[in-house]
Amino acid sequence: MMARSQITLDAEQHKRARERAAALGISLAEYFRRLVARDIAQPRRTGSPVGVFDLGDSGGSDVALQKDEYIGAAIAARRLTGRRGRRKTA
């Protein structure tokens, strides 16, 4: 059993949809039915957190274990260059 629906399109959308249906050799109604069927048949895509892991190579660093060493090196480097990034002269 079919259910009837009504949609509103702007003039350009309606013209292009009719042209596309004609190019496919089907009615405008069949064109819309196929669009809807294709859209609802596709499985819903859900975001996966897996995509954010293993994006790059840390070069073997381990911030969790070596954070104190990294902070110390950053502080020492800042002392050598001064606050504005220039090397201090003696």
Secondary structure, 3 states (H helix, E strand, C coil): CCCCCCCCCCHHHHHHHHHHHHHHCCCHHHHHHHHHHHHHHCCCCCCCHHHHCCCCCCCCCCHHHHHHHHHHHHHHHHHHHCCCCCCCCC
